[in-house]
Amino acid sequence: GAKLRIYFPDEGSAALARRDWKPEVPSCVEFSSCGGVQVADTSKDSVVLFFCPRASEAEFVEQILYETEEKRGDELMLTVMVNPLLVD
């Protein structure tokens, strides 16, 4: 089914979320990090949440947004940025 993906600023934060939140969230929620090597299957992402993206991740965030929109098209329901620290 459809997935909600939460991107954290770094892999350490994503790993902590996986460890601490996984028992509390449904299986349709997956955690990833901004930057680095992306190995997660994002083909089912319908909701994308960026948690505190920083200016250093701006290019990655933009790339993910374009790729997700390209893959999912009309099935991408929502993208949310929580407390972004991005610079134009």
C-alpha positions in Angstrom: 0.0 0.0 0.0 0.9 3.7 0.1 3.7 4.8 2.4 4.4 7.9 4.4 8.2 8.7 4.4 9.8 10.9 7.0 13.2 12.4 6.1 15.5 13.5 8.9 18.6 15.8 8.5 21.1 12.9 9.1 21.3 9.2 9.3 21.8 9.3 13.1 18.4 11.0 13.6 16.7 8.6 11.2 18.3 5.6 13.0 17.1 6.9 16.4 13.6 7.4 15.0 13.6 3.8 13.6 14.7 2.5 17.0 12.5 4.6 19.3 9.4 5.2 17.2 9.0 2.0 15.2 6.9 0.2 17.8 4.6 3.3 18.0 3.9 4.0 14.3 2.1 1.9 11.7 4.1 -0.2 9.2 3.2 2.3 6.4 5.6 4.9 8.0 9.2 4.7 6.9 12.2 6.7 8.0 15.1 8.0 5.8 17.8 10.6 6.0 18.7 13.6 3.8 21.8 13.0 1.7 24.0 9.9 1.6 23.2 6.8 -0.4 19.5 6.3 -0.8 18.6 2.6 -0.9 15.0 2.8 0.3 12.2 1.9 -2.2 10.3 5.2 -2.6 8.0 4.0 -5.3 5.0 3.7 -2.9 5.5 7.1 -1.1 2.3 9.1 -1.1 3.1 11.5 1.7 6.6 12.9 2.2 7.6 14.7 5.4 11.0 16.5 5.8 11.8 17.1 9.4 14.0 20.1 10.0 15.8 20.1 6.6 18.9 22.4 6.7 20.4 24.6 4.0 23.1 22.0 3.4 20.3 19.5 2.4 18.4 22.0 0.1 19.7 20.3 -3.1 18.8 16.9 -1.8 15.3 18.0 -0.8 14.7 19.5 -4.2 16.0 16.3 -5.9 13.8 14.1 -3.8 10.8 16.2 -4.5 11.3 16.1 -8.2 12.0 12.3 -8.2 9.0 11.5 -6.0 6.7 13.6 -8.2 8.1 12.0 -11.3 7.6 8.4 -9.9 4.3 9.0 -8.2 2.6 11.8 -10.2 -1.0 12.2 -9.1 -0.5 9.6 -6.4 1.7 11.9 -4.4 -0.8 13.4 -2.0 1.2 15.7 0.3 4.7 17.0 1.0 5.3 18.7 4.3 8.4 20.5 5.6 8.5 20.8 9.4 10.7 23.7 10.6 12.8 24.1 7.5 16.1 25.9 7.7 16.5 26.2 3.9 18.0 29.2 2.1 17.2 30.2 -1.4 
